Amino acid sequence: MAVKLRLKRFGKRSMPTYRLVAIDESQRRQGSEVEVLGNYNPHRDPAEINFKADRIQYWLSVGARPSDTVRSLIKKAR
């Protein structure tokens, strides 16, 4: 099972918020996740980014691949 770190969309139609999840690569965006790793709210000023850094490190160490957006958000959160 190949795991990917990506965003899962929640919230209202015009006010989405996102959860960072570890999910099987073959699952669709709204599919069942392996673990919830944090959340991201782009509508706050500045954008609200809350991640579990230790769990993200764990998933990266076991070979999970982050999406491009998640990779840039992790860099911003540091």
Biopython code that builds the backbone (N, CA, C, O; Angstrom):
import numpy as np
from Bio.PDB.StructureBuilder import StructureBuilder

atoms = [
    (1, "MET", "N", (0.849, -1.176, 0.000)),
    (1, "MET", "CA", (0.000, 0.000, 0.000)),
    (1, "MET", "C", (0.895, 1.239, 0.000)),
    (1, "MET", "O", (1.672, 1.461, 0.928)),
    (2, "ALA", "N", (0.770, 2.036, -1.054)),
    (2, "ALA", "CA", (1.519, 3.286, -1.138)),
    (2, "ALA", "C", (0.697, 4.393, -0.493)),
    (2, "ALA", "O", (-0.471, 4.588, -0.830)),
    (3, "VAL", "N", (1.313, 5.112, 0.434)),
    (3, "VAL", "CA", (0.609, 6.162, 1.167)),
    (3, "VAL", "C", (1.030, 7.518, 0.634)),
    (3, "VAL", "O", (2.192, 7.739, 0.295)),
    (4, "LYS", "N", (0.063, 8.418, 0.568)),
    (4, "LYS", "CA", (0.318, 9.778, 0.105)),
    (4, "LYS", "C", (-0.214, 10.751, 1.151)),
    (4, "LYS", "O", (-1.237, 10.484, 1.783)),
    (5, "LEU", "N", (0.467, 11.868, 1.336)),
    (5, "LEU", "CA", (-0.008, 12.936, 2.215)),
    (5, "LEU", "C", (-0.668, 13.978, 1.326)),
    (5, "LEU", "O", (-0.019, 14.555, 0.454)),
    (6, "ARG", "N", (-1.960, 14.221, 1.543)),
    (6, "ARG", "CA", (-2.657, 15.207, 0.726)),
    (6, "ARG", "C", (-3.792, 15.859, 1.495)),
    (6, "ARG", "O", (-4.099, 15.467, 2.620)),
    (7, "LEU", "N", (-4.413, 16.860, 0.877)),
    (7, "LEU", "CA", (-5.472, 17.625, 1.522)),
    (7, "LEU", "C", (-6.837, 17.022, 1.199)),
    (7, "LEU", "O", (-7.079, 16.551, 0.087)),
    (8, "LYS", "N", (-7.724, 17.049, 2.194)),
    (8, "LYS", "CA", (-9.091, 16.581, 2.044)),
    (8, "LYS", "C", (-9.997, 17.770, 2.333)),
    (8, "LYS", "O", (-9.876, 18.400, 3.384)),
    (9, "ARG", "N", (-10.893, 18.079, 1.422)),
    (9, "ARG", "CA", (-11.702, 19.298, 1.497)),
    (9, "ARG", "C", (-12.919, 19.126, 2.404)),
    (9, "ARG", "O", (-13.601, 18.102, 2.360)),
    (10, "PHE", "N", (-13.183, 20.154, 3.236)),
    (10, "PHE", "CA", (-14.345, 20.230, 4.107)),
    (10, "PHE", "C", (-14.885, 21.646, 4.072)),
    (10, "PHE", "O", (-14.277, 22.527, 3.463)),
    (11, "GLY", "N", (-16.013, 21.876, 4.714)),
    (11, "GLY", "CA", (-16.538, 23.225, 4.845)),
    (11, "GLY", "C", (-17.652, 23.534, 3.868)),
    (11, "GLY", "O", (-18.135, 22.657, 3.152)),
    (12, "LYS", "N", (-18.052, 24.797, 3.852)),
    (12, "LYS", "CA", (-19.130, 25.253, 2.981)),
    (12, "LYS", "C", (-18.675, 25.332, 1.527)),
    (12, "LYS", "O", (-17.491, 25.190, 1.220)),
    (13, "ARG", "N", (-19.621, 25.556, 0.658)),
    (13, "ARG", "CA", (-19.335, 25.588, -0.775)),
    (13, "ARG", "C", (-18.318, 26.663, -1.132)),
    (13, "ARG", "O", (-17.380, 26.387, -1.879)),
    (14, "SER", "N", (-18.476, 27.862, -0.627)),
    (14, "SER", "CA", (-17.553, 28.934, -0.992)),
    (14, "SER", "C", (-16.513, 29.231, 0.089)),
    (14, "SER", "O", (-15.710, 30.150, -0.069)),
    (15, "MET", "N", (-16.515, 28.473, 1.176)),
    (15, "MET", "CA", (-15.557, 28.674, 2.270)),
    (15, "MET", "C", (-14.917, 27.345, 2.676)),
    (15, "MET", "O", (-15.145, 26.866, 3.787)),
    (16, "PRO", "N", (-14.123, 26.748, 1.793)),
    (16, "PRO", "CA", (-13.569, 25.442, 2.131)),
    (16, "PRO", "C", (-12.451, 25.534, 3.170)),
    (16, "PRO", "O", (-11.711, 26.517, 3.220)),
    (17, "THR", "N", (-12.346, 24.507, 3.984)),
    (17, "THR", "CA", (-11.191, 24.281, 4.848)),
    (17, "THR", "C", (-10.682, 22.892, 4.487)),
    (17, "THR", "O", (-11.394, 22.109, 3.858)),
    (18, "TYR", "N", (-9.473, 22.592, 4.878)),
    (18, "TYR", "CA", (-8.857, 21.339, 4.456)),
    (18, "TYR", "C", (-8.252, 20.615, 5.643)),
    (18, "TYR", "O", (-7.827, 21.239, 6.615)),
    (19, "ARG", "N", (-8.216, 19.293, 5.557)),
    (19, "ARG", "CA", (-7.496, 18.471, 6.517)),
    (19, "ARG", "C", (-6.331, 17.818, 5.799)),
    (19, "ARG", "O", (-6.470, 17.346, 4.671)),
    (20, "LEU", "N", (-5.196, 17.792, 6.450)),
    (20, "LEU", "CA", (-4.052, 17.060, 5.925)),
    (20, "LEU", "C", (-4.198, 15.625, 6.379)),
    (20, "LEU", "O", (-4.311, 15.362, 7.576)),
    (21, "VAL", "N", (-4.199, 14.688, 5.437)),
    (21, "VAL", "CA", (-4.420, 13.283, 5.771)),
    (21, "VAL", "C", (-3.362, 12.409, 5.125)),
    (21, "VAL", "O", (-2.796, 12.748, 4.086)),
    (22, "ALA", "N", (-3.107, 11.275, 5.764)),
    (22, "ALA", "CA", (-2.340, 10.198, 5.159)),
    (22, "ALA", "C", (-3.377, 9.251, 4.576)),
    (22, "ALA", "O", (-4.245, 8.759, 5.297)),
    (23, "ILE", "N", (-3.294, 8.992, 3.273)),
    (23, "ILE", "CA", (-4.330, 8.233, 2.583)),
    (23, "ILE", "C", (-3.682, 7.297, 1.570)),
    (23, "ILE", "O", (-2.621, 7.597, 1.021)),
    (24, "ASP", "N", (-4.330, 6.162, 1.329)),
    (24, "ASP", "CA", (-3.847, 5.230, 0.314)),
    (24, "ASP", "C", (-3.874, 5.933, -1.042)),
    (24, "ASP", "O", (-4.837, 6.625, -1.373)),
    (25, "GLU", "N", (-2.825, 5.753, -1.810)),
    (25, "GLU", "CA", (-2.664, 6.465, -3.067)),
    (25, "GLU", "C", (-3.800, 6.189, -4.058)),
    (25, "GLU", "O", (-4.119, 7.047, -4.881)),
    (26, "SER", "N", (-4.404, 5.017, -3.987)),
    (26, "SER", "CA", (-5.460, 4.663, -4.937)),
    (26, "SER", "C", (-6.826, 5.212, -4.536)),
    (26, "SER", "O", (-7.764, 5.140, -5.330)),
    (27, "GLN", "N", (-6.968, 5.763, -3.320)),
    (27, "GLN", "CA", (-8.241, 6.322, -2.868)),
    (27, "GLN", "C", (-8.500, 7.669, -3.529)),
    (27, "GLN", "O", (-7.566, 8.394, -3.871)),
    (28, "ARG", "N", (-9.778, 7.996, -3.705)),
    (28, "ARG", "CA", (-10.128, 9.310, -4.218)),
    (28, "ARG", "C", (-9.950, 10.352, -3.121)),
    (28, "ARG", "O", (-9.679, 9.995, -1.975)),
    (29, "ARG", "N", (-10.096, 11.627, -3.449)),
    (29, "ARG", "CA", (-9.809, 12.716, -2.501)),
    (29, "ARG", "C", (-10.636, 12.596, -1.228)),
    (29, "ARG", "O", (-10.111, 12.806, -0.135)),
    (30, "GLN", "N", (-11.915, 12.263, -1.346)),
    (30, "GLN", "CA", (-12.792, 12.186, -0.188)),
    (30, "GLN", "C", (-12.871, 10.771, 0.384)),
    (30, "GLN", "O", (-13.754, 10.491, 1.195)),
    (31, "GLY", "N", (-11.973, 9.878, -0.016)),
    (31, "GLY", "CA", (-11.975, 8.512, 0.471)),
    (31, "GLY", "C", (-11.570, 8.421, 1.937)),
    (31, "GLY", "O", (-11.234, 9.424, 2.568)),
    (32, "SER", "N", (-11.609, 7.208, 2.463)),
    (32, "SER", "CA", (-11.265, 7.013, 3.876)),
    (32, "SER", "C", (-9.757, 7.123, 4.073)),
    (32, "SER", "O", (-8.975, 6.517, 3.341)),
    (33, "GLU", "N", (-9.371, 7.900, 5.063)),
    (33, "GLU", "CA", (-7.960, 8.159, 5.314)),
    (33, "GLU", "C", (-7.397, 7.160, 6.315)),
    (33, "GLU", "O", (-8.139, 6.509, 7.050)),
    (34, "VAL", "N", (-6.078, 7.050, 6.330)),
    (34, "VAL", "CA", (-5.374, 6.227, 7.310)),
    (34, "VAL", "C", (-5.248, 6.996, 8.618)),
    (34, "VAL", "O", (-5.466, 6.442, 9.695)),
    (35, "GLU", "N", (-4.892, 8.287, 8.520)),
    (35, "GLU", "CA", (-4.706, 9.123, 9.713)),
    (35, "GLU", "C", (-4.882, 10.600, 9.356)),
    (35, "GLU", "O", (-4.455, 11.037, 8.288)),
    (36, "VAL", "N", (-5.504, 11.360, 10.242)),
    (36, "VAL", "CA", (-5.622, 12.809, 10.080)),
    (36, "VAL", "C", (-4.409, 13.444, 10.753)),
    (36, "VAL", "O", (-4.126, 13.179, 11.921)),
    (37, "LEU", "N", (-3.690, 14.294, 9.998)),
    (37, "LEU", "CA", (-2.432, 14.859, 10.484)),
    (37, "LEU", "C", (-2.492, 16.348, 10.803)),
    (37, "LEU", "O", (-1.528, 16.901, 11.332)),
    (38, "GLY", "N", (-3.602, 17.002, 10.493)),
    (38, "GLY", "CA", (-3.703, 18.419, 10.791)),
    (38, "GLY", "C", (-4.783, 19.077, 9.958)),
    (38, "GLY", "O", (-5.559, 18.401, 9.282)),
    (39, "ASN", "N", (-4.832, 20.415, 10.010)),
    (39, "ASN", "CA", (-5.816, 21.138, 9.214)),
    (39, "ASN", "C", (-5.215, 22.429, 8.685)),
    (39, "ASN", "O", (-4.185, 22.907, 9.160)),
    (40, "TYR", "N", (-5.902, 22.980, 7.672)),
    (40, "TYR", "CA", (-5.447, 24.189, 6.984)),
    (40, "TYR", "C", (-6.674, 25.025, 6.636)),
    (40, "TYR", "O", (-7.600, 24.541, 5.985)),
    (41, "ASN", "N", (-6.673, 26.280, 7.072)),
    (41, "ASN", "CA", (-7.762, 27.204, 6.776)),
    (41, "ASN", "C", (-7.183, 28.395, 6.022)),
    (41, "ASN", "O", (-6.569, 29.266, 6.638)),
    (42, "PRO", "N", (-7.364, 28.455, 4.692)),
    (42, "PRO", "CA", (-6.780, 29.538, 3.905)),
    (42, "PRO", "C", (-7.531, 30.857, 4.018)),
    (42, "PRO", "O", (-7.046, 31.871, 3.517)),
    (43, "HIS", "N", (-8.707, 30.882, 4.664)),
    (43, "HIS", "CA", (-9.524, 32.093, 4.725)),
    (43, "HIS", "C", (-9.192, 32.998, 5.897)),
    (43, "HIS", "O", (-9.714, 34.109, 5.979)),
    (44, "ARG", "N", (-8.350, 32.558, 6.789)),
    (44, "ARG", "CA", (-7.896, 33.417, 7.882)),
    (44, "ARG", "C", (-6.771, 34.306, 7.371)),
    (44, "ARG", "O", (-6.134, 34.004, 6.362)),
    (45, "ASP", "N", (-6.537, 35.399, 8.078)),
    (45, "ASP", "CA", (-5.432, 36.267, 7.696)),
    (45, "ASP", "C", (-4.495, 36.420, 8.875)),
    (45, "ASP", "O", (-4.861, 37.127, 9.814)),
    (46, "PRO", "N", (-3.336, 35.826, 8.904)),
    (46, "PRO", "CA", (-2.735, 34.940, 7.917)),
    (46, "PRO", "C", (-3.374, 33.552, 7.948)),
    (46, "PRO", "O", (-4.086, 33.211, 8.892)),
    (47, "ALA", "N", (-3.119, 32.766, 6.925)),
    (47, "ALA", "CA", (-3.712, 31.431, 6.808)),
    (47, "ALA", "C", (-3.356, 30.588, 8.037)),
    (47, "ALA", "O", (-2.222, 30.620, 8.515)),
    (48, "GLU", "N", (-4.323, 29.849, 8.532)),
    (48, "GLU", "CA", (-4.144, 29.031, 9.740)),
    (48, "GLU", "C", (-3.667, 27.634, 9.336)),
    (48, "GLU", "O", (-4.364, 26.916, 8.618)),
    (49, "ILE", "N", (-2.480, 27.258, 9.800)),
    (49, "ILE", "CA", (-1.894, 25.960, 9.482)),
    (49, "ILE", "C", (-1.570, 25.255, 10.794)),
    (49, "ILE", "O", (-0.732, 25.732, 11.560)),
    (50, "ASN", "N", (-2.222, 24.130, 11.063)),
    (50, "ASN", "CA", (-1.980, 23.337, 12.272)),
    (50, "ASN", "C", (-1.683, 21.905, 11.870)),
    (50, "ASN", "O", (-2.571, 21.196, 11.396)),
    (51, "PHE", "N", (-0.435, 21.470, 12.057)),
    (51, "PHE", "CA", (-0.035, 20.117, 11.686)),
    (51, "PHE", "C", (0.615, 19.419, 12.857)),
    (51, "PHE", "O", (1.188, 20.064, 13.735)),
    (52, "LYS", "N", (0.528, 18.090, 12.874)),
    (52, "LYS", "CA", (1.237, 17.266, 13.848)),
    (52, "LYS", "C", (2.600, 16.928, 13.235)),
    (52, "LYS", "O", (2.722, 15.975, 12.465)),
    (53, "ALA", "N", (3.598, 17.698, 13.575)),
    (53, "ALA", "CA", (4.916, 17.582, 12.944)),
    (53, "ALA", "C", (5.552, 16.210, 13.157)),
    (53, "ALA", "O", (6.180, 15.673, 12.244)),
    (54, "ASP", "N", (5.396, 15.637, 14.356)),
    (54, "ASP", "CA", (6.007, 14.338, 14.620)),
    (54, "ASP", "C", (5.380, 13.238, 13.776)),
    (54, "ASP", "O", (6.088, 12.341, 13.317)),
    (55, "ARG", "N", (4.072, 13.284, 13.561)),
    (55, "ARG", "CA", (3.403, 12.264, 12.750)),
    (55, "ARG", "C", (3.722, 12.449, 11.262)),
    (55, "ARG", "O", (3.815, 11.469, 10.524)),
    (56, "ILE", "N", (3.888, 13.694, 10.821)),
    (56, "ILE", "CA", (4.279, 13.937, 9.429)),
    (56, "ILE", "C", (5.668, 13.386, 9.193)),
    (56, "ILE", "O", (5.916, 12.749, 8.170)),
    (57, "GLN", "N", (6.594, 13.625, 10.137)),
    (57, "GLN", "CA", (7.954, 13.068, 10.035)),
    (57, "GLN", "C", (7.914, 11.556, 9.953)),
    (57, "GLN", "O", (8.646, 10.954, 9.168)),
    (58, "TYR", "N", (7.056, 10.933, 10.764)),
    (58, "TYR", "CA", (6.938, 9.477, 10.746)),
    (58, "TYR", "C", (6.512, 8.988, 9.362)),
    (58, "TYR", "O", (7.142, 8.090, 8.805)),
    (59, "TRP", "N", (5.461, 9.565, 8.809)),
    (59, "TRP", "CA", (4.960, 9.116, 7.514)),
    (59, "TRP", "C", (5.977, 9.352, 6.409)),
    (59, "TRP", "O", (6.103, 8.531, 5.501)),
    (60, "LEU", "N", (6.705, 10.464, 6.473)),
    (60, "LEU", "CA", (7.739, 10.704, 5.474)),
    (60, "LEU", "C", (8.876, 9.698, 5.612)),
    (60, "LEU", "O", (9.468, 9.292, 4.612)),
    (61, "SER", "N", (9.183, 9.293, 6.841)),
    (61, "SER", "CA", (10.271, 8.339, 7.059)),
    (61, "SER", "C", (9.926, 6.926, 6.582)),
    (61, "SER", "O", (10.824, 6.151, 6.254)),
    (62, "VAL", "N", (8.642, 6.585, 6.542)),
    (62, "VAL", "CA", (8.253, 5.248, 6.071)),
    (62, "VAL", "C", (7.900, 5.256, 4.586)),
    (62, "VAL", "O", (7.427, 4.246, 4.063)),
    (63, "GLY", "N", (8.122, 6.375, 3.899)),
    (63, "GLY", "CA", (8.003, 6.405, 2.449)),
    (63, "GLY", "C", (6.765, 7.062, 1.885)),
    (63, "GLY", "O", (6.520, 6.953, 0.684)),
    (64, "ALA", "N", (5.973, 7.741, 2.697)),
    (64, "ALA", "CA", (4.799, 8.444, 2.175)),
    (64, "ALA", "C", (5.252, 9.623, 1.332)),
    (64, "ALA", "O", (6.231, 10.291, 1.667)),
    (65, "ARG", "N", (4.544, 9.882, 0.238)),
    (65, "ARG", "CA", (4.905, 10.977, -0.648)),
    (65, "ARG", "C", (3.897, 12.109, -0.506)),
    (65, "ARG", "O", (2.702, 11.883, -0.699)),
    (66, "PRO", "N", (4.341, 13.324, -0.175)),
    (66, "PRO", "CA", (3.410, 14.454, -0.069)),
    (66, "PRO", "C", (3.064, 15.014, -1.447)),
    (66, "PRO", "O", (3.875, 14.957, -2.372)),
    (67, "SER", "N", (1.859, 15.551, -1.572)),
    (67, "SER", "CA", (1.490, 16.251, -2.804)),
    (67, "SER", "C", (2.276, 17.563, -2.849)),
    (67, "SER", "O", (2.863, 17.974, -1.848)),
    (68, "ASP", "N", (2.284, 18.207, -3.995)),
    (68, "ASP", "CA", (3.031, 19.459, -4.138)),
    (68, "ASP", "C", (2.513, 20.531, -3.177)),
    (68, "ASP", "O", (3.299, 21.263, -2.576)),
    (69, "THR", "N", (1.197, 20.620, -3.035)),
    (69, "THR", "CA", (0.605, 21.616, -2.140)),
    (69, "THR", "C", (0.976, 21.339, -0.690)),
    (69, "THR", "O", (1.323, 22.257, 0.054)),
    (70, "VAL", "N", (0.904, 20.080, -0.292)),
    (70, "VAL", "CA", (1.247, 19.715, 1.085)),
    (70, "VAL", "C", (2.718, 19.990, 1.351)),
    (70, "VAL", "O", (3.075, 20.453, 2.434)),
    (71, "ARG", "N", (3.568, 19.714, 0.386)),
    (71, "ARG", "CA", (5.000, 19.976, 0.551)),
    (71, "ARG", "C", (5.242, 21.464, 0.816)),
    (71, "ARG", "O", (6.038, 21.813, 1.687)),
    (72, "SER", "N", (4.563, 22.341, 0.075)),
    (72, "SER", "CA", (4.760, 23.777, 0.285)),
    (72, "SER", "C", (4.160, 24.234, 1.609)),
    (72, "SER", "O", (4.708, 25.137, 2.241)),
    (73, "LEU", "N", (3.052, 23.640, 2.049)),
    (73, "LEU", "CA", (2.462, 24.008, 3.336)),
    (73, "LEU", "C", (3.357, 23.578, 4.507)),
    (73, "LEU", "O", (3.466, 24.292, 5.504)),
    (74, "ILE", "N", (3.979, 22.436, 4.382)),
    (74, "ILE", "CA", (4.894, 21.962, 5.438)),
    (74, "ILE", "C", (6.067, 22.939, 5.562)),
    (74, "ILE", "O", (6.493, 23.257, 6.672)),
    (75, "LYS", "N", (6.582, 23.411, 4.438)),
    (75, "LYS", "CA", (7.677, 24.390, 4.467)),
    (75, "LYS", "C", (7.237, 25.694, 5.127)),
    (75, "LYS", "O", (8.001, 26.288, 5.887)),
    (76, "LYS", "N", (6.004, 26.149, 4.844)),
    (76, "LYS", "CA", (5.492, 27.377, 5.441)),
    (76, "LYS", "C", (5.295, 27.228, 6.949)),
    (76, "LYS", "O", (5.503, 28.182, 7.698)),
    (77, "ALA", "N", (4.897, 26.044, 7.393)),
    (77, "ALA", "CA", (4.604, 25.821, 8.802)),
    (77, "ALA", "C", (5.858, 25.792, 9.656)),
    (77, "ALA", "O", (5.768, 25.990, 10.868)),
    (78, "ARG", "N", (7.017, 25.554, 9.073)),
    (78, "ARG", "CA", (8.263, 25.473, 9.844)),
    (78, "ARG", "C", (8.734, 26.796, 10.279)),
    (78, "ARG", "O", (9.769, 26.898, 10.937)),
]
sb = StructureBuilder()
sb.init_structure("model")
sb.init_model(0)
sb.init_chain("A")
sb.init_seg("    ")
for serial, (resi, resn, name, xyz) in enumerate(atoms, 1):
    if name == "N":
        sb.init_residue(resn, " ", resi, " ")
    sb.init_atom(name, np.array(xyz, "f"), 0.0, 1.0, " ", f" {name:<3s}", serial, name[0])
structure = sb.get_structure()
